[in-house]
Structure formats: structure tokens, C-alpha cells
Amino acid sequence: MTAGPIFSRYGFKKTSMEEIARALKMGKSSIYYYFSGKEEIF
């Protein structure tokens, strides 16, 4: 899974890094290791 469907479902503002991490079955710290914020993922 990618973050794209999550942004499509909830919109950019309502999507949290926690939701992205949960959907990808990763910890938030793992996401932040690669990306500084959801702006970089979007």
C-alpha cells in the first residue's frame, strides 16, 4: 500500500502521519526517518 489512497480518502489536511504509518504497518519514527513530514510524501 502507498500513502496515495489515504490522502485521497481523508484529504491532505486530515491525514496524519500516524494514519499513514498505521496503513503501511510501520512506526511513525520509521516514516520520519525517510520523510520530514507528509508534505514530502504527498
N, C-alpha and C positions, 0 to 999 in steps of 0.2 A: 504494500500500500504506500501511497505517497501522500503528501500534505494537501495536494490539489483538491481532492474531494471534500476535505474538511473545510477548506476555505470556501468552496462552492456551497456547502450546506449551511454554514453559520455566518459567512461573510468575514472579511478581514478583521474588522474591529472586535467581533465577538469570539473569534478563535483565539484560544490561549495556547501558550507553549505547552502547558500541561495536557491539554486535549490532543495536541499533535503528538507528544511523547507517548501518551496512552494508546493512541491509534496505531503508532508504529512499534508499540511494545518495547519502548526504550525509556530510560530515565531522563528527566529533564536535564540533568547535568551532562548526559551524553549528547543531547541535542545542542546544548550551549557550547560543548567542546568544538563542534563543527560550525555553528552559526551563532552570531552575536544576538540575533533576535528574529522574530517572524518576518521582518522586512526582507531579510536575506533569503528566506525560504520561499516567500511569495514570488 
